[in-house]
Amino acid sequence: MKILLEDESIVLIDKPVGIPTIPERLDTQGSCIKKMLEDTLGQKLFVVHRLDKEVSGLLIFAKNPEAHRFLSLEFEHRRVSKTYLALLWGYMEKSSGLIDKPIRQYGSGRMGVDEDQGKPSQTEYQVVERWKDLTLVEASPRTGRRHQIRVHFYAEGHPIVGDRRYHLPKWTEPLPRLMLHAWKLRIRHPSGKYVETLCPPPPAFEEVLLSFRQKAYHGVGIKEAAGLS
């Protein structure tokens, strides 16, 4: 766990894969990012948003109640810009688009598209690279439903590589991780200034991409897509 930015109001970290943001239902040890960070910083933190256990990348916490209220309202009113990298099964024909499909939770806890009872859910995407059977995209959720990005691309017939919950039978190849990474965040700080942060994918994510590139061809790279080179 790496701290990317810290001041008197917020702390922004690079969350690793495999650790939940908050304690899971059967967790009696409190083994979650929130507790680990509180132990490191020696103070109480306030959860502003969450990342799935299987997802890596940018995660922000508030350090006091005032900052928590401010940031929670920024998220509630959709004034926060979040961008994820997602590797999808299949070749996406469109270079960009908006997935506008309502989502709800079913009795099993699984999320899914439901045109009648679902809550409004929108995800924008932009293609970064394409291979014969794979597409790398930048995905920016306009809304914040649980598992939204995973559900939306699954509903489009392009589930995220490594997703053991939302996948199609023909795409069940085991991989070391879910290929979804929160890599860009733009948010208004409680001081009124804007904070923009970029978090490069971890080695395990890059290694999967490299293995596919070696089998296919080199397209537009991660750094070029981010404007870093």
N, C-alpha and C positions, 0 to 999 in steps of 0.2 A: 504494500500500500504506500503510494507516494503522494505527499502533499504538494499540490501544484500552486496554490495561492492561499494565504492566510492573513487576515487582519483582525481588527477588533470586532467585526460584525459577521464575517463568513469564513468558512474553510472549504476549499475545493480540492478534491482528491482524484487520483487515478485508481478506480476500483478494480481489483483483480477478479478473475472468474472464480466461481465456486463458493463465494461467501455472500450471504444475503445482506441486504441493507439493514433490516431490523430482524429480531429473533423470529425464527420459524415456529410453527405451532407446537412442535414436540421438543423444541430446544430448551433445555433446562440450564445450559451453561452460558447463555447469552453470547454465543459465538457469532457475532455479526459485525458488520463494518462500523455501525454506530458505537458499539461498546469498545471495539478495538481503538477507534479514534479518540473516544473519551478517555480511555486509559493512557493513550499517548499524550494527549494535550492536558489531561488533568482537570477537565471541566465538563459540565453537561452541554450536550448539543441537541439541536432541534431539527427533526427531519423535515425537509422541504419537498423533496420528491424521492422516488425510488428507482433503482435498476433491478431487473430480475437477477436472481442468483447466478444464472448462466451468462449474463452480459457483463462486459468489461467497459471501463471508460469513465467519463466525467460524471462526478456526483458532488452535489453541493449541500452543505449543512449550514444552519444559522447558529450563531454563538450566543444569542440572547433573545428574549421574547419579542422585542421590538423588531429586530431584523427578521425573525421568523414570520411575524405578521406581514411585514412588507413584502418579503419574497413569496409568501403563500398567495398573496393577492396578485403578484406578477404572473404566477403560474395560472391561477384561477381565471384571470382575464386574458390569457394567451398572449402575453407580452414577452414571453421567453422564446428564443430561437434555439432549438436543439437539432443537431444533425448527427445521424448514425451512419456507419458503414455496414452494409449487409451484403453477404454473398448469397446469391439465390440460385436454386436449381432451375435450369432451362434458359433458353435464349429469349430475352425480352425484346420484342420488335420495336416498341416505342422508346425513344431516347429520354423522354421525360413524361410525367403525367401526375394525376391526382387520383388517389383511390378514395372514393367517398362511399363507405359502406358502414351502416350502423352496427354496433357491437353490443352484445350482452353476455352476462355470465350464466352458464347452465348449472344444473344441480350438482354436477360432478366437480365444479370448480373450473372447468374448461371454458374458455371464452370462445365466442363464435359470432359470425355475421347473422343478424336477424333483421330483415327489412321491416318487420311489423313492431317488434318490441325492443329493438336495440337502441342504444343511445347514439346520437350523431358522432361520427368518427371519420377523420380525414388525415391522410398521409400523402405528402408530396414526395416524389422521387426523381432522381436524375441518374442516368446510366454513366458509370465511370469506365468500365471495361466489359467486353463481351468475349466469351469463348463459345465453342459449339454447344455445350450443354450447361453453361454457367453464365451468370451476369452479376457484376459487382455494381452496387448502386449506393448513392447517398440518399438516405431517407429522412425526411423532416416531418414529424408528426405535428399537425395543427391542434389536435386534441390529445388528451392524456389518458386514454383507456388502458386498462391492464392488458398486457401482451399485444397491444395494438399493432405494432409493426409486424410481429410474427403472424398474427391472425390475418391481417390485410394481404400480405404476400401469399400466404397459404390459400386464401380465398381466390386469389388471382391465378392460382395454379403454379406459383413459383415460390414454394416454401424455402425458408432460410436453411442453408447447408448446416448440418449438425443439430438441427432441431428435433429432439426426440418426442416432443409433444405434438407439434403441428407439422406433419410431413405426409407425403404421398407414398404408397407402397413401392413404387418404382425407384424412389430416391431415399433409401435407408442406409446408405453407406456410412459405417461408423467413423466418426472423426473425433479428435481430441477435445473439441469445444463447439459451442454454438457460435456461428460466424456472424455475430452482431456486436458492434462496438460503438459506444457513445463517444464521438471524437471532436465535436465542436459545440460550444455553448456561448450564447450571447445573452446576457442578462443585465438588467438595471440594478446597480448596487444600492443598498439603503441610503448611501450618500447622494444618490441621484446620478452618479456617473455610470457609464456602461462598461461592463467587463466582458471581454471576448477571450476565450481560451480554446486552444487546440491540444488534443491529447493523442499522439500517434498510437496506432494499434500495437499491442504487445507482441513479442517474438512468436508465440504460438499462432497468432492470427496471420502474421506475415509469412510464416513457414508454410501454412496451408495455401496461401495465395501463390507463393513461389513454386510450390509443387505443381500447381495447375498451370502456371505460366510456362514452366519448363516442358510440360506436355503439349502445350499449344503454341502460343506466340506472345511476344511482349507488346502490350497495348499502351494506353496512357497510364502511367504509374500513379501510385498513391500520392507521392510528393507533388507531382505535376498537377494532379487534380486538386490538391489543397493550395496550390499556388506557392509552394515552398521552394521551387527550383525553376 
